[in-house]
Amino acid sequence: MTGAHTVFTAGNAIYLEPGFVVEAGATAIFETDTIQCKNLCPNFTNFPNRNCISQPIQIGNNVYENTFVQVTWQPTNYLDNPNSPNPTFTPPSGNGEITYYATYSSPECGLSNLLVPLVDSVNITYTNQPNVSPTISVTNVNFDDYSLNATVNVNAVTNEVVLSYVDVDGNTKTITYIRGEDFTNNSFQINLSNAIDNINCCSNTTLYFTANTFCSQSVYTNYVWEKNPDDFGFLAELPNVFSPNNDGVNDYFCFNAHACRYEFSVNHSWGTLLYYEEGNITSDNTCLNW
């Protein structure tokens, strides 16, 4: 606003941008009604998440309904009016999860030219079967002392399977399988390995399975991966010579050992270490990288 003398007549609306100043030597007389922004601006407390929605529901109910704050919701899927402060969400068929983001703008409250928009969000999980419990079973199990693979079977309302066990260090380890990311059908394969998953190869390991739904309902089952500790221990068929000259005969130092890990070292007669290697044993026949 510039000029030696500026007069606004009654009834005109004047909006002063943030940073408005009166220059030296000038005077400004205001006789106005002020907008009480503190009562009109949105409440920026996070929206509560909505879990297990099966019927239409209103979201954004802590945004004031007024003409001074504009709210835009993204994405617009399943909302009756994405430009309303309080749109109604109608769940689609099936089970799923969606996050909506509300962006605010308001010249009166100083929200129109922010470098970082003011955004709130609400996460919604929905289902058409809120009262159906999940199911889980483990079938087609094939295993030896080193690895295990099996089929996990669930029903349509199961959106997550959590596998937990105690690893070789005594810590509880969990693996989470999420529908749409790790499995899409109601049956999927799991593959476990002592070496990769840090599972104790010398004693039985109990695998605990939990099936969860969008409604936070859970069911449980377990499977005992049996090991034969009598099979583990001493080396067998340890070679006493090898010739790494690429002639196709005895080029690799291999040994037959039923164990979890190995440590191999070679010292000359004066005790100086010439070679050292360690690693996990994943089969009965192990060859060194020497």
Sine and cosine of phi, psi and omega as CSV:
sin_phi,cos_phi,sin_psi,cos_psi,sin_omega,cos_omega
0.00,0.00,0.87,-0.49,-0.01,-1.00
-0.80,-0.61,0.20,-0.98,0.02,-1.00
0.83,-0.56,0.48,-0.88,-0.02,-1.00
-0.93,0.37,-0.59,0.81,-0.04,-1.00
-0.50,-0.87,0.87,-0.50,-0.02,-1.00
-0.82,-0.57,0.77,-0.63,-0.02,-1.00
-0.85,-0.52,0.76,-0.65,0.10,-1.00
-0.93,-0.36,0.74,-0.68,-0.05,-1.00
-0.99,0.15,0.35,-0.94,-0.01,-1.00
-0.85,0.52,0.63,-0.77,0.03,-1.00
0.99,-0.13,-0.29,0.96,0.05,-1.00
-0.98,0.20,0.62,-0.79,0.04,-1.00
-1.00,-0.05,0.72,-0.69,0.01,-1.00
-0.84,-0.54,0.81,-0.58,0.06,-1.00
-0.91,-0.41,0.85,-0.53,0.01,-1.00
-0.99,-0.15,0.86,-0.51,-0.01,-1.00
-0.93,0.36,0.45,-0.89,0.11,-0.99
-0.83,0.55,0.71,-0.70,-0.02,-1.00
0.99,-0.16,0.01,1.00,0.02,-1.00
-0.89,0.45,0.73,-0.68,0.02,-1.00
-0.70,-0.71,0.36,-0.93,0.12,-0.99
-0.98,-0.21,0.86,-0.52,-0.06,-1.00
-0.93,0.37,0.38,-0.92,0.00,-1.00
-0.86,0.51,0.69,-0.73,0.01,-1.00
1.00,0.02,-0.15,0.99,0.00,-1.00
-0.96,-0.27,0.33,-0.94,0.05,-1.00
-0.81,-0.59,0.49,-0.87,0.03,-1.00
-0.67,-0.74,0.82,-0.58,0.03,-1.00
-0.88,-0.48,0.84,-0.54,-0.02,-1.00
-0.89,-0.46,0.75,-0.67,0.13,-0.99
-0.74,-0.67,1.00,-0.01,-0.20,-0.98
-0.71,-0.70,0.22,-0.98,0.24,-0.97
-0.99,-0.12,0.75,-0.66,-0.05,-1.00
-0.98,-0.19,0.54,-0.84,0.05,-1.00
-0.99,0.10,0.80,-0.60,0.00,-1.00
-0.99,0.14,1.00,0.08,-0.10,-1.00
-0.87,0.49,-0.55,0.84,-0.07,-1.00
-0.88,0.47,-0.38,0.93,0.02,-1.00
-0.99,-0.12,-0.17,0.99,-0.09,-1.00
-0.93,-0.36,-0.44,0.90,-0.03,-1.00
-0.95,0.31,0.42,-0.91,-0.07,-1.00
-0.94,0.35,0.43,-0.90,0.12,-0.99
-1.00,0.09,0.86,-0.51,-0.13,-0.99
-1.00,-0.04,0.27,0.96,0.14,-0.99
-0.91,0.42,0.69,-0.73,-0.04,-1.00
-0.83,0.56,0.66,-0.75,0.07,-1.00
-0.91,0.41,0.56,-0.83,0.11,-0.99
-0.94,0.33,0.67,-0.75,0.09,-1.00
-0.93,0.36,0.50,-0.86,-0.02,-1.00
-0.91,-0.41,0.90,-0.44,-0.09,-1.00
-0.95,-0.32,0.65,-0.76,0.13,-0.99
0.89,0.46,0.73,0.68,-0.02,-1.00
-0.99,0.16,0.78,-0.63,0.05,-1.00
-0.83,-0.56,-0.14,0.99,0.00,-1.00
-0.78,-0.63,0.37,-0.93,0.06,-1.00
-0.81,0.58,0.61,-0.79,-0.05,-1.00
-0.53,-0.84,0.55,-0.84,0.01,-1.00
-1.00,0.06,0.69,-0.72,0.04,-1.00
-0.89,-0.45,0.28,-0.96,0.01,-1.00
0.95,0.31,0.51,0.86,-0.12,-0.99
-0.98,0.20,0.11,0.99,0.15,-0.99
-0.95,-0.30,0.33,0.94,0.13,-0.99
-0.98,-0.18,0.79,-0.61,0.00,-1.00
-0.92,0.40,0.68,-0.73,0.09,-1.00
-0.99,0.10,0.97,-0.23,-0.03,-1.00
-0.42,-0.91,0.18,-0.98,-0.07,-1.00
-1.00,0.02,-0.01,1.00,-0.10,-0.99
-0.98,-0.19,-0.20,0.98,0.00,-1.00
-0.83,-0.56,0.85,-0.52,0.06,-1.00
-0.99,-0.16,0.72,-0.70,-0.01,-1.00
-0.84,-0.54,0.75,-0.67,0.06,-1.00
-0.84,-0.54,0.79,-0.61,-0.03,-1.00
-0.98,-0.21,0.68,-0.74,0.09,-1.00
-0.70,-0.72,0.62,-0.78,-0.15,0.99
-0.94,0.33,0.09,-1.00,-0.06,-1.00
-1.00,-0.09,-0.10,0.99,-0.06,-1.00
-0.83,0.56,0.71,-0.70,0.17,-0.99
0.93,0.37,0.23,0.97,0.07,-1.00
-0.97,-0.25,0.65,-0.76,-0.01,-1.00
-0.96,0.29,-0.54,0.84,0.00,-1.00
-0.48,-0.88,1.00,-0.09,-0.06,-1.00
-0.93,0.36,-0.15,0.99,0.06,-1.00
-0.99,-0.17,0.16,0.99,0.05,-1.00
-1.00,-0.07,0.59,-0.81,0.08,-1.00
-0.87,0.49,-0.49,0.87,-0.09,-1.00
-0.77,-0.64,0.93,0.36,-0.02,-1.00
-0.95,0.32,0.31,-0.95,0.06,-1.00
-0.98,-0.20,0.80,-0.60,0.05,-1.00
-1.00,-0.07,0.81,-0.59,0.08,-1.00
-0.93,-0.36,0.91,-0.42,-0.09,-1.00
-0.90,0.43,0.67,-0.74,0.09,-1.00
-0.97,0.23,-0.02,-1.00,0.03,-1.00
-0.96,0.29,0.41,-0.91,0.05,-1.00
1.00,0.05,-0.32,-0.95,-0.01,-1.00
-0.86,-0.51,0.57,-0.82,0.00,-1.00
-0.06,-1.00,-0.11,-0.99,-0.04,-1.00
-0.57,-0.82,0.63,-0.78,-0.02,-1.00
-0.53,-0.85,0.58,-0.81,0.05,-1.00
-0.89,-0.46,0.79,-0.61,0.04,-1.00
-0.96,-0.28,0.59,-0.81,0.01,-1.00
-0.87,-0.50,0.77,-0.64,0.02,-1.00
-0.96,-0.28,0.85,-0.52,0.04,-1.00
-0.96,-0.28,0.76,-0.65,-0.06,-1.00
-0.98,-0.21,0.56,-0.83,0.18,-0.98
-0.58,-0.81,0.61,-0.79,-0.01,-1.00
-0.23,-0.97,0.95,-0.30,0.07,-1.00
-0.86,0.51,-0.61,0.79,-0.05,-1.00
-0.90,0.43,-0.54,0.84,-0.04,-1.00
-0.98,-0.18,0.15,0.99,0.04,-1.00
0.97,0.26,0.48,0.88,-0.07,-1.00
-0.94,-0.34,0.24,0.97,-0.14,-0.99
-1.00,-0.02,-0.47,0.88,-0.09,-1.00
-0.82,-0.57,0.59,0.81,0.00,-1.00
-0.96,0.28,0.64,-0.77,0.07,-1.00
-0.91,0.41,-0.59,0.80,0.05,-1.00
-0.90,-0.43,0.93,-0.38,-0.03,-1.00
-0.87,0.49,0.52,-0.85,0.10,-1.00
-0.99,0.14,0.88,-0.48,-0.12,-0.99
-0.75,-0.66,0.73,-0.68,0.19,-0.98
-0.92,-0.39,0.28,-0.96,0.01,-1.00
-0.61,-0.79,0.39,-0.92,0.10,-1.00
-0.64,-0.77,0.73,-0.68,0.01,-1.00
-0.97,-0.23,0.74,-0.67,-0.06,-1.00
-0.82,-0.57,0.77,-0.64,0.22,-0.98
-0.94,-0.33,0.64,-0.77,-0.08,-1.00
-0.70,-0.71,0.40,-0.92,0.00,-1.00
-0.39,-0.92,0.49,-0.87,0.11,-0.99
-1.00,-0.07,-0.05,1.00,-0.04,-1.00
-0.75,-0.66,0.92,0.39,-0.10,-0.99
-0.92,0.39,-0.33,0.94,-0.08,-1.00
-0.96,-0.27,0.14,0.99,0.00,-1.00
-1.00,-0.06,0.78,-0.62,-0.01,-1.00
-0.99,0.11,0.46,-0.89,0.06,-1.00
-0.96,0.29,0.29,-0.96,0.11,-0.99
-0.74,-0.67,0.41,-0.91,0.04,-1.00
-0.41,-0.91,0.61,-0.79,0.12,-0.99
-0.50,-0.86,0.37,-0.93,0.00,-1.00
-0.85,-0.53,0.85,-0.53,-0.06,-1.00
-0.73,-0.69,0.07,-1.00,0.06,-1.00
0.78,0.63,0.73,0.68,-0.05,-1.00
-0.99,0.14,0.81,-0.58,0.11,-0.99
-0.81,-0.58,0.77,-0.64,-0.06,-1.00
-0.43,-0.90,0.37,-0.93,0.26,-0.96
-0.72,-0.69,-0.30,-0.96,-0.04,-1.00
-0.96,0.28,-0.16,0.99,-0.10,-0.99
-0.93,-0.36,-0.53,0.85,-0.09,-1.00
-0.54,-0.84,0.32,-0.95,0.01,-1.00
-0.58,-0.82,0.68,-0.73,0.17,-0.99
-0.72,-0.69,0.56,-0.83,-0.09,-1.00
-0.40,-0.92,0.20,-0.98,0.08,-1.00
-0.96,-0.29,0.78,-0.62,0.07,-1.00
-0.98,-0.21,0.80,-0.60,-0.04,-1.00
-0.91,-0.41,0.77,-0.64,0.01,-1.00
-0.73,-0.68,0.07,-1.00,0.09,-1.00
-0.97,-0.23,0.00,-1.00,-0.18,-0.98
-0.93,0.37,-0.41,0.91,-0.04,-1.00
-1.00,0.07,-0.14,0.99,0.01,-1.00
-0.97,0.24,0.86,-0.52,0.01,-1.00
-0.95,-0.32,-0.11,0.99,-0.06,-1.00
-0.40,-0.92,0.65,-0.76,0.11,-0.99
-0.82,-0.57,0.77,-0.63,0.01,-1.00
-0.91,-0.41,0.83,-0.55,0.07,-1.00
-0.96,-0.27,0.76,-0.65,0.03,-1.00
-0.71,-0.70,0.48,-0.88,0.04,-1.00
-0.32,-0.95,0.23,-0.97,0.06,-1.00
-0.99,-0.10,0.84,-0.55,-0.07,-1.00
-0.99,0.13,-0.05,-1.00,-0.11,-0.99
-0.91,0.41,-0.37,0.93,0.02,-1.00
-1.00,-0.01,0.04,1.00,0.01,-1.00
1.00,0.06,0.15,0.99,0.01,-1.00
-0.99,-0.10,0.57,-0.82,0.07,-1.00
-0.99,0.17,0.83,-0.56,0.00,-1.00
-0.91,-0.41,0.62,-0.78,0.01,-1.00
-0.82,-0.58,0.58,-0.81,0.12,-0.99
-0.81,-0.59,0.81,-0.59,-0.05,-1.00
-0.95,-0.33,0.77,-0.63,0.05,-1.00
-0.93,-0.36,0.86,-0.52,-0.10,-0.99
-0.93,-0.37,0.73,-0.68,0.03,-1.00
-0.89,0.46,0.69,-0.73,-0.03,-1.00
1.00,-0.02,-0.34,0.94,0.05,-1.00
-0.91,-0.42,-0.78,0.62,-0.04,-1.00
-0.97,-0.24,-0.33,0.94,0.10,-1.00
-0.43,-0.90,0.52,-0.85,0.00,-1.00
-0.87,-0.49,-0.47,0.88,0.03,-1.00
-1.00,-0.09,0.03,-1.00,-0.01,-1.00
-1.00,0.06,0.06,1.00,0.13,-0.99
-0.70,-0.72,0.67,-0.74,0.03,-1.00
-0.49,-0.87,0.35,-0.94,-0.08,-1.00
-1.00,-0.07,0.59,-0.81,0.19,-0.98
-0.85,-0.53,0.53,-0.85,0.01,-1.00
-0.70,-0.71,0.83,-0.55,-0.01,-1.00
-0.85,-0.52,0.51,-0.86,0.00,-1.00
-0.64,-0.77,0.66,-0.75,0.07,-1.00
-0.82,0.58,-0.73,0.68,-0.11,-0.99
-0.93,0.38,-0.71,0.70,-0.08,-1.00
-0.98,0.22,-0.66,0.75,-0.13,-0.99
-0.99,-0.16,0.14,0.99,0.09,-1.00
0.84,0.54,0.72,0.69,-0.02,-1.00
-0.99,-0.13,0.62,-0.78,0.00,-1.00
-0.91,0.41,0.84,-0.54,-0.05,-1.00
-1.00,-0.05,-0.10,0.99,-0.08,-1.00
-0.97,-0.23,-0.06,1.00,0.01,-1.00
-0.55,-0.84,0.30,-0.96,-0.03,-1.00
-0.88,0.47,0.55,-0.83,0.03,-1.00
-0.82,-0.57,0.82,-0.57,0.05,-1.00
-1.00,0.01,0.82,-0.57,0.03,-1.00
-0.98,-0.17,0.85,-0.52,-0.03,-1.00
-0.97,-0.25,0.82,-0.57,-0.01,-1.00
-0.92,-0.38,0.73,-0.68,0.07,-1.00
-0.82,-0.57,0.79,-0.61,0.07,-1.00
-0.96,-0.27,0.78,-0.62,-0.03,-1.00
-0.87,-0.49,0.45,-0.90,0.09,-1.00
-0.91,-0.41,0.11,-0.99,0.09,-1.00
-0.90,0.45,-0.34,0.94,-0.02,-1.00
-1.00,-0.06,0.24,0.97,0.04,-1.00
0.90,0.44,0.40,0.92,0.14,-0.99
-1.00,0.06,0.56,-0.83,-0.09,-1.00
-0.67,-0.74,0.53,-0.85,0.20,-0.98
-0.72,-0.69,0.32,-0.95,-0.15,-0.99
-0.72,-0.69,0.45,-0.89,0.20,-0.98
-0.43,-0.90,0.23,-0.97,0.04,-1.00
-0.57,-0.82,0.30,-0.95,0.03,-1.00
-0.63,-0.78,0.72,-0.70,0.00,-1.00
-0.99,-0.10,0.91,-0.42,0.08,-1.00
-0.99,0.12,0.97,-0.23,-0.10,-0.99
-0.99,0.11,0.72,-0.70,0.09,-1.00
-0.91,-0.41,0.37,-0.93,0.03,-1.00
-0.94,-0.33,0.99,-0.11,-0.07,-1.00
-0.90,0.44,-0.38,0.92,0.02,-1.00
-0.92,0.38,-0.33,0.95,-0.01,-1.00
-0.98,0.20,-0.26,0.96,-0.11,-0.99
-0.99,-0.13,0.50,-0.86,0.09,-1.00
0.59,-0.81,-0.95,-0.31,-0.24,-0.97
-0.98,0.19,0.45,-0.89,0.07,-1.00
-0.93,0.36,0.49,-0.87,0.07,-1.00
-0.71,-0.71,0.58,-0.82,0.05,-1.00
0.82,0.57,0.73,0.69,0.05,-1.00
-0.98,0.18,0.86,-0.52,-0.04,-1.00
-0.94,0.33,0.49,-0.87,0.04,-1.00
-0.95,-0.31,0.06,1.00,0.05,-1.00
-0.35,-0.94,0.53,-0.85,0.18,-0.98
-0.45,-0.89,0.41,-0.91,-0.11,-0.99
-0.76,-0.65,1.00,-0.01,-0.06,-1.00
-0.98,0.22,0.91,0.42,-0.03,-1.00
-0.90,-0.43,0.26,0.97,0.07,-1.00
0.86,0.50,0.52,0.85,0.08,-1.00
-1.00,-0.08,0.06,1.00,0.04,-1.00
1.00,0.07,0.00,1.00,-0.01,-1.00
-0.84,-0.55,0.86,-0.50,0.04,-1.00
0.80,0.59,0.61,0.79,-0.02,-1.00
-0.97,0.23,-0.37,0.93,-0.07,-1.00
-0.86,-0.50,0.57,-0.82,0.05,-1.00
-1.00,-0.03,0.97,-0.26,-0.05,-1.00
-0.86,-0.51,0.52,-0.86,0.05,-1.00
-0.62,-0.78,0.43,-0.90,0.02,-1.00
-0.97,-0.23,0.94,-0.34,-0.03,-1.00
-0.64,-0.77,0.71,-0.70,0.08,-1.00
-0.98,-0.20,1.00,-0.01,-0.08,-1.00
-0.45,-0.89,0.04,-1.00,-0.04,-1.00
-1.00,-0.01,-0.72,0.69,-0.03,-1.00
-0.68,-0.73,0.27,-0.96,0.07,-1.00
-0.71,-0.70,0.47,-0.88,0.18,-0.98
-0.76,-0.65,0.78,-0.63,-0.09,-1.00
-0.75,-0.66,0.78,-0.63,0.03,-1.00
-0.66,-0.75,0.49,-0.87,0.04,-1.00
-0.80,-0.60,0.81,-0.58,0.04,-1.00
-0.85,-0.53,0.56,-0.83,0.11,-0.99
-0.99,0.11,0.02,-1.00,-0.18,-0.98
-0.89,0.45,-0.33,0.94,0.04,-1.00
-1.00,-0.01,0.01,1.00,0.08,-1.00
1.00,-0.07,-0.01,1.00,0.00,-1.00
-0.97,0.26,0.72,-0.69,-0.01,-1.00
-0.95,0.32,0.83,-0.56,0.03,-1.00
-0.99,-0.16,-0.55,0.83,-0.06,-1.00
-0.41,-0.91,0.60,-0.80,0.06,-1.00
-0.59,-0.81,0.65,-0.76,0.06,-1.00
-0.48,-0.87,0.59,-0.81,0.10,-1.00
-0.63,-0.78,0.34,-0.94,0.00,-1.00
0.05,-1.00,0.00,-1.00,0.04,-1.00
-1.00,0.04,0.57,-0.82,0.08,-1.00
-0.99,-0.13,0.85,-0.53,-0.04,-1.00
-0.92,-0.40,-0.03,1.00,0.08,-1.00
-0.39,-0.92,0.14,-0.99,-0.04,-1.00
-0.93,0.37,-0.45,0.89,-0.02,-1.00
-0.95,-0.32,0.87,-0.49,-0.05,-1.00
-0.86,-0.50,0.77,-0.64,0.04,-1.00
-0.91,-0.42,0.67,-0.74,-0.02,-1.00
-0.98,0.17,0.32,-0.95,0.02,-1.00
-1.00,0.02,0.15,0.99,-0.02,-1.00
-0.88,0.48,0.00,0.00,0.00,0.00
